[in-house]
């Protein structure tokens, strides 16, 4: 599977997608217009073994709901990601059995190397 979950309105995601070009054979999913399904999230979890690494603690709703003050479980992370797209750390790049999560320079560079190798 070659897939990228991104947010079409996010300038950072747009920049990273441009940096990763060419993306031949990739399925791009804008998570705002096409929500993440439970089976898609399960597939991501199978590659990470952990929902927390898929969860964005920088999301506006994370701050608004004061979730930092709560002890969130793996089930909480899963449910929150499924509840609202903003809780997925993005972009998520999947290349066969490898997953790259977020926009750190290290993750983007590793994704780029894997895509173009």
C-alpha positions, 0 to 999 in steps of 0.5 A: 500500500502506498498512501498519504493521509493529509489535510488539504488546507494545511500549508505544511502538508502542501509543502511536504507533498510537494517535497515528496514529489513525484508520488506515482502510485500513491493514494492521497486522502484529504482527511477533512473531506474523506474521514479516516475509517476505523479500518484505516486507523487499525492499519496505521496502528498495525504499523505503529503498535500505538495510537498515541504516536498517531495523535496530535497534541498540537491540535486546537481541540486538544488545548480547548478540551484541556486534554493535557490534564487528563490521563488518556488511554490508547482507547481514548487516543483511538476514539479521539482520532476517529471523532475528529480529523484534527487529532491525527498527526499529519501527514501520515505516509505509508509505503508498503510496511513502513509508516512515517508520521508528522512533519519533522524534518527527520520523518519527511527525509526518511519518507522521501528516501523510502519513496524514491529508493 
